[in-house]
Amino acid sequence: MRLDGVLFFPVTPFGAAGGIAEDVLAEHVAGGVAAGAGGVFAACGTGEFNALDLPEHRAVVRTAVTAAAGRVPVFAGAGGVPATARATARAAADEGADGLLVMPPYLVSAPPGGLVHYVREVTRETGLPAVVYQRGTARFTPAAVAELARLPEVIGFKDGLGDFDLLQRIILTVRRSTDRPFTFFNGLPTAELTVPAYRGIGVTLYSSAVFAFAPEIALAFHDAVTAGDEECSRRLLTSFYLPLVELRDLVPGYAVSLVKAGVRLRGTDVGGVRAPLVDPSPEHVARLEKILAAGLEIAGA
């Protein structure tokens, strides 16, 4: 299984009655795949994994798999308390997901050995290929990631910390300890802003929340970075990504809420976010609309 290009993290649409709007999700995922996504990560952070119960998680994965129709790999979030993590992993496998994104355990801090044990428990539940997400309370040492890389199910490591010294040591340790294929990618919120820094240590793959509402911009940036077009990538970073991050940082949770608002601005009614997240204020939506227009103009859309 190969992950490449721009990785698409769809939002989870909610209908007027509060449930999953499966028809809207199918349209959202199918549109993203048609636009050129390199992979779909359903029911993950941008998809409000934290707010889904097990039947809803199952419905999201099933809908995403059907909509992707085998054109690109579909990974599903699995995490939380151990029982929930195992249950979501089984649900993802049952519904045809190609792999798992193993999310951080709920709330507690743990030593590296405990985190490795947690990942082993989740991944051996199904045997699906898995990417491990380092973020929040899940902070791994180089030796711990090398141990993960020896697990047959674990195929990659997504970094959401941005600690480049730690990540460089992790990469070097893993490459020294195994010659099996193992993928690293940038999983910071609004990852494009840090793509140049990650590329400096050899990490070229990244997740794109922006792709969920502006695939034209996300692809234009990816193409510019890949082709070495520094002028275009700098213009997008300066006029789109930087003001987006500045707006995102005003309110906790906006990394998801703004993406969902962006999808609505592009004409797809995905509803609002679930508590404890909050939807952007009208003033912030207006700012987002201006930022989006600037990015689309640069992208030539």
Phi, psi and omega per residue, in radians:
M1 nan 2.264 -3.099
R2 -2.101 2.216 3.021
L3 -1.762 2.287 -3.082
D4 -2.686 2.899 3.091
G5 1.267 -2.558 -3.106
V6 -1.683 2.170 -3.109
L7 -1.566 2.248 -2.984
F8 -1.758 2.132 3.095
F9 -1.964 1.570 -3.066
P10 -1.157 2.642 2.996
V11 -1.347 2.889 3.049
T12 -1.820 1.950 -3.122
P13 -1.301 2.431 3.047
F14 -2.041 2.392 3.141
G15 -1.448 -3.122 -3.090
A16 -1.067 -0.554 3.142
A17 -1.491 -0.051 3.060
G18 1.753 -0.196 -3.122
G19 -1.491 3.120 3.119
I20 -1.204 2.231 3.062
A21 -1.576 1.487 -2.992
E22 -1.111 -0.627 3.136
D23 -1.155 -0.667 3.107
V24 -1.197 -0.720 3.106
L25 -1.078 -0.738 3.129
A26 -1.051 -0.757 3.104
E27 -1.112 -0.740 -3.128
H28 -1.085 -0.842 -3.109
V29 -1.205 -0.798 -3.128
A30 -1.066 -0.686 3.109
G31 -1.136 -0.689 3.121
G32 -1.175 -0.701 3.108
V33 -1.145 -0.759 3.128
A34 -1.106 -0.536 -3.133
A35 -1.279 -0.313 3.075
G36 2.114 0.402 3.089
A37 -1.089 2.522 3.098
G38 -1.556 -0.201 3.131
G39 -3.087 2.697 -3.140
V40 -2.014 2.260 3.081
F41 -2.038 1.698 -3.036
A42 -1.642 2.636 3.114
A43 0.950 0.763 3.069
C44 -1.955 -2.684 -3.042
G45 -1.054 -0.890 3.125
T46 -1.143 -0.442 3.103
G47 -1.541 0.248 3.073
E48 1.009 0.812 3.072
F49 -0.848 -0.702 -3.070
N50 -1.089 -0.374 -3.019
A51 -1.850 0.094 -3.085
L52 -1.775 2.378 2.976
D53 -1.468 3.065 -3.004
L54 -1.100 -0.803 3.098
P55 -1.068 -0.626 3.112
E56 -1.190 -0.740 3.085
H57 -1.004 -0.800 3.139
R58 -1.048 -0.762 -3.127
A59 -1.130 -0.696 3.126
V60 -1.112 -0.810 -3.126
V61 -1.122 -0.803 -3.138
R62 -1.019 -0.789 -3.118
T63 -1.143 -0.730 3.141
A64 -1.136 -0.743 3.134
V65 -1.085 -0.787 3.136
T66 -1.100 -0.764 -3.099
A67 -1.207 -0.623 3.117
A68 -1.228 -0.517 3.017
A69 0.933 0.637 3.055
G70 1.337 0.073 -3.106
R71 -1.311 -0.560 3.086
V72 -2.470 2.782 3.092
P73 -1.142 2.530 3.052
V74 -2.028 2.058 3.044
F75 -1.808 2.628 -3.131
A76 -2.203 2.541 3.101
G77 -1.218 2.482 3.032
A78 -2.526 2.182 -3.096
G79 3.137 -2.857 -3.080
G80 1.561 -2.687 3.114
V81 -1.094 2.682 -3.011
P82 -0.912 -0.743 -3.114
A83 -1.120 -0.725 3.114
T84 -1.166 -0.720 3.136
A85 -1.054 -0.770 3.129
R86 -1.164 -0.696 -3.120
A87 -1.164 -0.717 3.130
T88 -1.221 -0.570 3.061
A89 -1.115 -0.788 3.119
R90 -1.104 -0.722 3.133
A91 -1.088 -0.735 3.132
A92 -1.064 -0.755 3.122
A93 -1.134 -0.767 -3.141
D94 -1.034 -0.617 -3.062
E95 -1.595 0.111 2.986
G96 1.626 0.254 3.106
A97 -1.111 2.613 3.136
D98 -1.498 -0.335 -3.103
G99 -2.952 3.124 -3.115
L100 -2.143 2.575 2.846
L101 -1.876 1.929 -3.085
V102 -1.438 1.921 -3.087
M103 -1.386 2.877 3.117
P104 -1.120 2.619 3.035
P105 -1.078 2.782 -3.088
Y106 -1.255 2.124 2.879
L107 1.120 -0.918 -2.946
V108 -1.208 2.566 2.945
S109 -1.538 2.587 -3.080
A110 -2.558 2.685 3.066
P111 -1.245 2.812 -3.111
P112 -0.941 -0.683 3.135
G113 -1.085 -0.654 3.101
G114 -1.183 -0.658 3.102
L115 -1.141 -0.708 3.103
V116 -1.093 -0.740 3.128
H117 -1.085 -0.715 3.113
Y118 -1.048 -0.849 -3.142
V119 -1.078 -0.729 -3.135
R120 -1.073 -0.735 3.134
E121 -1.087 -0.735 -3.094
V122 -1.233 -0.803 -3.022
T123 -1.280 -0.561 -3.128
R124 -1.329 -0.164 3.119
E125 -1.100 -0.602 -3.062
T126 -2.226 -0.456 -3.032
G127 1.402 0.060 3.106
L128 -1.165 2.583 3.008
P129 -1.002 2.466 -3.046
A130 -2.373 2.477 2.972
V131 -1.881 2.317 -3.116
V132 -1.711 2.311 -3.057
Y133 -1.759 2.030 3.054
Q134 -1.625 1.959 3.139
R135 -2.941 2.677 3.061
G136 1.038 -2.122 -3.092
T137 -1.376 -0.171 -3.135
A138 -1.676 1.565 3.141
R139 -2.076 2.039 -3.011
F140 -1.771 2.650 2.996
T141 -1.567 2.847 3.070
P142 -0.980 -0.736 -3.137
A143 -1.124 -0.654 3.137
A144 -1.152 -0.718 3.129
V145 -1.200 -0.630 3.062
A146 -1.071 -0.658 3.082
E147 -1.156 -0.724 3.084
L148 -1.051 -0.711 -3.086
A149 -1.139 -0.290 3.096
R150 -1.555 -0.150 3.054
L151 -1.322 2.272 -3.044
P152 -1.069 -0.497 -3.095
E153 -1.401 -0.437 -3.025
V154 -1.486 2.049 -3.060
I155 -1.955 -0.123 -3.091
G156 -2.925 3.016 -3.036
F157 -2.453 2.111 -3.135
K158 -1.812 2.118 -3.082
D159 -1.703 2.104 3.087
G160 -2.035 0.314 3.132
L161 -1.712 -0.735 -3.078
G162 1.384 0.333 3.066
D163 -1.562 1.670 -2.981
F164 -1.238 -0.536 3.065
D165 -1.102 -0.840 3.125
L166 -1.094 -0.800 -3.086
L167 -1.126 -0.687 3.104
Q168 -1.079 -0.724 3.121
R169 -1.162 -0.628 3.087
I170 -1.110 -0.828 -3.116
I171 -1.052 -0.828 -3.111
L172 -1.110 -0.694 -3.132
T173 -1.170 -0.747 3.134
V174 -1.141 -0.785 -3.121
R175 -1.113 -0.540 3.124
R176 -1.340 -0.494 -3.009
S177 -1.635 -0.299 -3.137
T178 -2.631 2.606 3.073
D179 -1.880 0.138 3.107
R180 -1.312 2.656 3.106
P181 -1.039 2.301 -3.123
F182 -2.621 2.175 -2.993
T183 -1.801 2.366 3.005
F184 -1.935 2.451 2.992
F185 -2.573 2.759 -3.080
N186 -1.384 2.066 -3.127
G187 -2.091 0.406 3.071
L188 -1.190 2.650 3.026
P189 -1.020 2.459 -3.056
T190 0.833 1.066 -2.952
A191 -1.052 -0.486 -3.076
E192 -0.991 -0.547 -3.098
L193 -1.082 -0.491 -3.104
T194 -1.889 0.112 3.139
V195 -0.963 -0.791 3.132
P196 -1.016 -0.682 3.139
A197 -1.182 -0.769 3.119
Y198 -1.126 -0.695 3.118
R199 -1.078 -0.487 3.129
G200 -1.113 -0.405 3.080
I201 -1.935 0.309 3.007
G202 1.567 0.189 3.132
V203 -1.769 1.836 -3.046
T204 -1.765 -0.350 -3.107
L205 -1.494 2.498 3.138
Y206 -2.674 2.724 3.050
S207 -1.538 2.585 -3.108
S208 -2.252 1.823 3.017
A209 -1.206 -0.550 -3.138
V210 -1.070 -0.579 3.141
F211 -0.976 -0.511 -3.099
A212 -1.104 -0.512 -3.126
F213 -2.149 -0.224 3.139
A214 -2.545 1.179 -3.116
P215 -1.044 -0.496 3.113
E216 -1.062 -0.740 -3.134
I217 -1.244 -0.796 -3.122
A218 -1.053 -0.731 -3.136
L219 -1.269 -0.645 3.095
A220 -1.090 -0.698 3.113
F221 -1.176 -0.799 -3.140
H222 -1.048 -0.770 3.133
D223 -1.095 -0.722 -3.128
A224 -1.135 -0.785 -3.132
V225 -1.136 -0.769 -3.112
T226 -1.131 -0.647 -3.114
A227 -1.492 -0.092 -3.106
G228 1.323 0.421 3.109
D229 -1.461 1.487 -3.043
E230 -1.185 -0.546 -3.137
E231 -1.131 -0.814 -3.141
C232 -1.162 -0.800 -3.128
S233 -1.105 -0.659 3.117
R234 -1.162 -0.704 3.117
R235 -1.094 -0.746 3.128
L236 -1.181 -0.701 3.104
L237 -1.101 -0.741 -3.053
T238 -1.303 -0.769 -2.990
S239 -1.693 -0.276 3.134
F240 -2.100 -1.058 -3.006
Y241 -1.187 -0.716 -3.140
L242 -1.105 -0.882 3.095
P243 -1.126 -0.522 3.076
L244 -1.136 -0.755 3.133
V245 -1.166 -0.671 3.104
E246 -1.093 -0.685 3.075
L247 -1.216 -0.742 3.133
R248 -0.994 -0.677 -3.045
D249 -1.350 -0.079 -3.136
L250 -1.238 -0.558 -3.049
V251 -2.384 2.240 3.072
P252 -0.981 2.374 3.137
G253 1.597 -0.133 3.131
Y254 -1.155 -0.307 3.085
A255 -1.013 -0.481 3.058
V256 -1.735 -0.801 -3.035
S257 -1.060 -0.703 -3.139
L258 -1.196 -0.616 3.105
V259 -1.100 -0.788 3.140
K260 -1.130 -0.672 3.079
A261 -1.122 -0.655 3.108
G262 -1.114 -0.700 3.094
V263 -1.085 -0.710 3.111
R264 -1.145 -0.681 3.116
L265 -1.090 -0.505 3.136
R266 -1.506 0.074 2.974
G267 1.823 0.103 3.117
T268 -1.926 2.085 -3.071
D269 -1.434 1.663 -3.122
V270 -1.759 0.114 -3.141
G271 1.280 -2.995 -3.134
G272 -1.685 -3.017 3.104
V273 -1.603 2.805 3.088
R274 -1.633 2.655 3.068
A275 -1.023 2.511 0.219
P276 -1.550 0.059 3.071
L277 -1.222 2.795 3.087
V278 -2.236 2.585 3.090
D279 -1.299 2.649 3.132
P280 -1.104 2.585 3.068
S281 -1.188 2.781 3.088
P282 -0.955 -0.662 3.120
E283 -1.092 -0.735 -3.117
H284 -1.272 -0.580 3.055
V285 -1.125 -0.683 3.100
A286 -1.105 -0.700 3.079
R287 -1.123 -0.724 3.111
L288 -1.061 -0.708 -3.127
E289 -1.083 -0.684 3.113
K290 -1.203 -0.724 3.111
I291 -1.093 -0.760 3.139
L292 -1.072 -0.762 3.131
A293 -1.074 -0.700 3.132
A294 -1.133 -0.742 3.137
G295 -1.147 -0.725 3.121
L296 -1.125 -0.621 3.126
E297 -1.131 -0.788 -3.141
I298 -1.127 -0.671 -3.128
A299 -1.263 -0.197 3.140
G300 1.370 0.385 -3.121
A301 -1.551 nan nan
